[in-house]
Amino acid sequence: MNDPRISAVICTLVAAWLGYTIFFGAEAPSTFLLVVQWTFLLVAVLGAIAAVIRIIHQGRS
């Protein structure tokens, strides 16, 4: 995906969904699933930050 706006939207939606499932889940997940969820949440947040940085840099060019 070359358009950072699309990446930012997708990463933000994924981070919001994962945050919801982590913090408002009805039952406690297994340890493995919890680690995977937190890892994906971290990657999604970092991806959203990177996409915003790319948007800012493209605006300056």
Secondary structure, DSSP 8 states (H G I E B T S, - for coil): ---HHHHHHHHHHHHHHHHHHHHS-SS---HHHHHHHHHHHHHHHHHHHHHHHHHHHHHH-
